[in-house]
Amino acid sequence: MAENASTDDAQPKHSKSYRTLVLAMLFIVYAFNFLDRQIISILAIPIKDELGLSDEQLGLLGGIAFALLYSTLGVPIAWLADRMDRTWIMTISLTVWSAFTALSGFAQNFMHLFLARVGVGVGEAGGVAPAYTIIADYNPPSERARALAIYSLGIPVGSAFGVIAGSLIASGSFSENLDWRSAFIIVGLAGVVVAPLFKFLVKEPVRGQYDAQPVAPAAEKPAVGPLSDKKAKMLALRGAVILAAPSLLSVFNILLFGANAAQPIWMLLLAAAFGAACGWYAGGLWARNTSVVQIMLITSGLVLVPGLVAWVGGALVTGNELGWGAYGWLIGRAIAGLLLGAFFFTFRDFLEVTLEKHSFWLMVAGASASSMMGYGIFFWLPSFFSRTFDLGLVQTGWVFGGVLFVAGSLGIVLGGVMGDWMGKRSRSAFAIVPAIAFIFTAPFYWLGIMSPTVWIATAFMFVPTALGLAWLGPVLSAFQHLVPPDMRTRASSVFLLINNLVGIGGGVYVLGRVSTVLEPQFGEDSLRMSILAGSMLYIVAAIFFWLASRYLARDWVED
């Protein structure tokens, strides 16, 4: 990546010490993000015992409960962040998610804890995408991969601190009066205290100040009209996939996991076919219609159609009456359709730029595949160590927390340095570095999971933990260069939407579900078998990143 020296010289600068302070504060907020997100992985052990939860329920708490609104709300918040003060958005977000983390300590049953985790997800929705673009606006292009890698250290540091501190507090090591509830309350209140300090120290930077392309205010930009026929077909294909996916996932859940079927499989397949047809029509609507009200209303109806086929058609075939759950699901579909239509209208200019940028979507797919396993294994490894090697809560916290802190930090830093160094010679390196890392991640996880002792397992786990996080610096940096400066927050939010819905929402739950299904056959080893199968996702991720490397140079926005 060639740095435009004349452009850098012409732009306003900040002192190196202040830039370091800003990065440090962003890192601290990100560490709290993962501390509050990851602490439940170690607390799952005493929570399961006290509340009598299954692995599937724990998977819901660590996955869907957090990811659903965390992912979807990130998109409208990103739209605001491209127009408003990002530091205020991050301050409010930190306060909200920390408060809900504290409220988690008062949960008396599964539903209380589920709703509290939903609240944590709502708060954290505004904590990451704005930070990516603040870093891009405080650092010249040649330093962004390293800066984003340092910021991303919040993942292993926050996660490790959450695991270790959570285990020490919950075990009563500090005081016999403290338990898992106290751990939630203490770390939550700490985040509330940090929020005003962040706002006082971090100032909103000038957007795109280190980039060659000037950033026009959002109000001065002309509205984007209908998209070309080629891009309309691309949107139609995406619409078909989006609307067919829920029914196909239900079929997948029934066939693979033995889930209870509310409708016959053939009816779900018929609903998927209707969904694909409605989605194809919706894609053309999103590309050509310029009325937001029409787009939202028609999309809502189109999203509702496959749900009506599945539920109403299923009721007619089976003779069963529709319950309140079915009505709730249909109402949810109608609301989701309104939001989906609003998204595609609001992001029309972003789609105009990115639809033909294959590297962006391939890297999103690769990151999502890796995150399914990454988030899943981060959540479930404490339970794996505890069950497989009969470790106590504190021992589990130190073992897993130590691996996360040392190996995770090393992998992120080396990934960022390698991305910047290799990226100066070839932009494809921003995708090749993670592809190579993921190729070696899966086999080392297999060796670690099958190890006979905790110390051999820990030694083998060190390598894939480092390699599995090496993608963050190069890939997040590449995303900042695939769109103009005024679209960076939205690009980050779309990446986070897909990555987190698939990664957090899917990975944590699927590993827990597979473990529950395999428990009658494998007993305590069911979680081990689940992790072994899930590790194959790293190979899938490597393939996506290798494909993305072929398009990066073409798709790059010049600095």
Buried (B, 14 or more C-beta within 10 A) or exposed (E): BEBBEEBBEEBEEBEEEBBBBBBBBBBBBBBBBBBBBBBBBBBBBBBBEEBEBBBBBBBBBBBBBBBBBBBBBBBBBBBBBBEBBBBBBBBBBBBBBBBBBBBBBEBEEBEBBBBBBBBBBBBBBBBBBBBBBBBBBBBBBBBBBBBBBBBBBBBBBBBBBBBBBBBBBBBBEBEEEBBBBBBBBBBBBBBBEBBEEBBEEBEEBEBBBBBBEEBEEEEEEEEBEEBEEEBBBBBBBBBBBBBBBBBBEBBEBBEEBEBEBBBBEEBBBBBBBBBBBBBBBBBBBBBBBEEBEEBBBBBBBBBBBBBBBBBEBBBEEEEEEEEEEBEEBBEEBBEBBBBBBBBBBBBBBBBBBBBBBBBBBBBBBBBBBBBBBBBBBBBBBBBBBBBBBEBEBBBBBBBBBBBBBBBBBBBBBBBBBBBBEBBEEEBBBBBBBBBBBBBBBBBBBBBBBEBEEBEEBBBBBBBBBBBBBBBBBBBBBBBBBBBBBBBBBBBBBBBBBBBBBBBBBBBBBBBBBBBBBBBEEBEEBBBBBBBBEBBBBBBBBBBBBBBBBEBBEEBBBEB
